Amino acid sequence: MGNQIKTVFLMTALTVLIMVMGEIIGGPNGLWLAFGLAVIMNMGAYWFSGSYVLAKTKAQVVGPQQAPELYQLVEHLAQRAGLPTPKVAVVNDPAPNAFATGRNPSHAVVAVTTGLLNIVSREELAGVLGHELAHVKHRDILIGSIVAVLAGAIMILGQMGRFAALFTRSGSRQGSPLAGLVMAIVAPFAALVIQAAISRSREYLADDGGADIAGSSLGLASALEKLAKASERGVTLANPHPATASLFIINPLNFKGLSNLFATHPPIDERINRLRGLRP
């Protein structure tokens, strides 16, 4: 429940940030124009997210004939989760990883890499698949799209604010151009930090939900340990795309130092320790 509340709080913070920027930069007209553009762009991305992600990751949809054990396990876990059986896809890549996509549970896709299938046991695979099905059940793709809409609106307003600051004279009815410029620079940075924090909260929820779906938290904890070790050895996706990186169970892009603020996933050691603590 704590992470759910945190998600609501952070999404509210993004909304308030938009309202403040609109007031400082250009009033309600500029605000609604930017927000409308962001909604159109991001809802389009949401609607076509499944096919887009599959194309970017080169995932191939498989059926019970091509991957019977994998398909049957997904089908079994989906029943436990009270979900329709999603499409199952495989990415031909030696790096162990997995992701889920699709605009709703009826159009969901759960994908795993060949590298994951090669190193995990059935219990570990169930933990990973449970995590991805929890994302589907929690409608995290929808939440991510809404957050992207809000963050996208802030980015557009930031660009408008920087442009307006160049042509707004101090003392005008629009307010201080310096204040608008500062807000235009700081707000997009804050939006990215908040967006990443929401994503991290959803990962914790998916870990917990995945443990419930799989029937144990130990399989997922063990799988994450193997994925972490592979990442430490430099076994990562061949061509990770920034637009899809946040969907994977561990982010294939590395974040160090200050950029941890923008990390879409919690530290993997923390996730493993939490899952060990969930042991019945």
PyMOL commands that set and color helices and strands:
alter all, ss='L'
color gray80, all
select helices_A, chain A and resi 2-25+27-47+49-57+68-81+105-107+114-119+122-137+140-167+177-214+218-232+242-245+257-262+268-277
alter helices_A, ss='H'
color red, helices_A
select strands_A, chain A and resi 60-62+87-91+98-101+109-113
alter strands_A, ss='S'
color yellow, strands_A
deselect
rebuild
show_as cartoon
